[in-house]
């Protein structure tokens, strides 16, 4: 990718640890452009807009060797840096609150980003939520819609899995560097998302998944999309932050109705009371927006039951709801070592999936 000099300097300034989007724009406002920041003298009072630690790091980066090493490392890792000045920067992000000064991308971003929907929800979903997320991800993909999510455990991962099942475009927006796999068990999913679309982050490569990164990450997910769909969310779910960003950005918010008895649905059901549009299927959005294809959107089914008798017993226990390892061991009345082996075989065979907290479920396909 070709970069202008100002483009390179935006990427340089954004790469310095301690300079987030807000301090970045404060510096640009104070100096006029990134070039003036690069040439700023030690002690320049305009640098007081950032922390002392950030100033020290900036001063050590005010040389061509730093910039050369930065771009060399990006190239080695197959990471593309796109500043807000570059024509490839996604247009939908230009007008959101604190647009990311630079986006780091692994894979290929759909260009232009259009007909995109964010599908988000709880990291500790119910079986119902997992099934709904997979169905929506798959059916949006079948309709030609780009599925955007955060690659987190639970709803995010299942939405991506559904989209990948339909071989559609996907974007995973991260709260860490695009070269950092988080959570680690999603390494294969990260690779698949890169193959079918891209991983995207405003955080410089190598950035760890710090808790404070994720609320800011959510504004990018909603900002890329015309609508955000909250599949299932408790009252403190980060998915509700994404919905708030969407509303502030003038985007639409949908929520999948959930059980009134389930704490996992309390936040998403509350969105419906507050005016979010109920969503029952992907076609509800596709038809309203006049997007893409309708063919191929259909129901879901369970995987075929296994022939092995013990695996079949596990399968039958999981038909109605996910169960923890302890509950399975109690119901089956077998040793934990033997159950571990059986569950590992079934997971590797794709018969079951493991959720957080060693809870197991049957996937819907």
Residue, then its C-alpha position, 0 to 999 in steps of 0.5 A: x500500500x502506498x503512503x503519503x508523507x502525512x499518512x506515514x506520520x499519522x501511522x508513526x504518531x498513532x504507534x507510540x504507546x500512550x497516545x490514544x485517539x483522544x491525545x492523538x487529536x489533541x496533538x494534531x489540534x495543537x500542532x496543526x499536523x503530524x509532521x509538526x509533532x514529529x519535529x517538535x522540540x523537547x519542552x514544547x508546551x503543546x506536548x503537555x497535552x499528553x502524559x510525561x511517559x508518552x512524551x518520553x516515548x514520543x521523543x525517543x521515536x522522533x527519528x527515521x530509524x523508528x519509522x523504518x523499523x515500524x513499517x518493516x515490522x508491519x510488512x513482516x507480519x502481513x499487517x496493513x496500516x491505514x490512516x484516516x487520511x488514506x482513501x482506503x479508510x472505511x467511509x462509515x468511520x469518518x463521522x463517528x466519535x473519535x474516529x480511529x486515527x489509524x486502523x491495523x488490518x490483517x486479511x482483506x477488508x471488503x471494499x467498500x464496507x457496505x451492507x454490514x451488520x454487527x452481531x454482538x452479545x454475551x460471552x456467557x450465552x444460553x443455548x438459545x443465544x448460541x443458536x440464534x447467533x449462528x443462524x443470524x451470522x449464517x443467514x446474513x452471510x447467505x444474503x450477501x451481508x458482511x458480518x462484523x463482530x468482536x471474536x469474543x467467546x460466546x455470541x461473537x464467535x458463533x456469529x462469525x462461525x455462522x457467517x464462515x459456514x456460509x462462506x461470506x465476508x466477515x470482519x473481526x474487530x479486536x480490543x488488542x493488536x491484530x497479531x494477538x490471539x485473544x481468547x487463545x482458544x479462538x486461534x483457528x477462528x482468527x485464521x478463518x476470519x482472515x481468510x474470508x475477510x479481515x481482523x481489524x484494530x486501532x491498537x498498534x500490533x503487540x497491544x495486549x487485550x486490556x479491559x479498557x480497550x474493549x469499550x472503545x473497540x465497540x464504537x468501531x464495530x457499530x460505526x462500520x455497520x448500518x445496524x447492530x444486532x444484540x442477540x443476548x445480553x445481561x444487564x452488564x454486558x459489553x454488547x449494550x455499550x456497542x448498542x449505545x455507540x450505535x445509537x449515538x452514531x445514528x445507526x439502527x439497533x435491533x435485539x433478539x427477544x429472549x426469555x423473560x426468566x433468563x438473566x442472560x436476556x435481561x439486557x437485550x430484552x430491556x433494549x426492546x422496552x427502550x425502543x430497539x427493533x425486535x429481530x426474528x430473522x436475518x430477512x427482517x433486516x435484509x428486506x427493510x434495507x433492500x439488500x442482497x439475496x434472500x435465497x438460502x436463508x433457512x432453519x438450523x438442525x442438530x448434528x447427527x447423533x454419534x454411533x458410540x454408545x457413551x457419546x450418544x448418552x452425552x449427546x442426548x443429555x445436551x439436546x435440550x440445554x448445555x451442561x457443565x462437566x460436573x453435571x455431565x459426570x453426575x448424570x453419566x455416573x462415570x469417572x472424570x478421566x473417562x469423561x474427559x477423553x470422551x468429550x475431547x473426542x466429541x469436540x475434535x469431531x465437531x459433535x459438541x462445542x465447549x463454552x466458557x467455564x467448561x460448559x458443553x453444548x451441541x452446535x446448531x448447523 
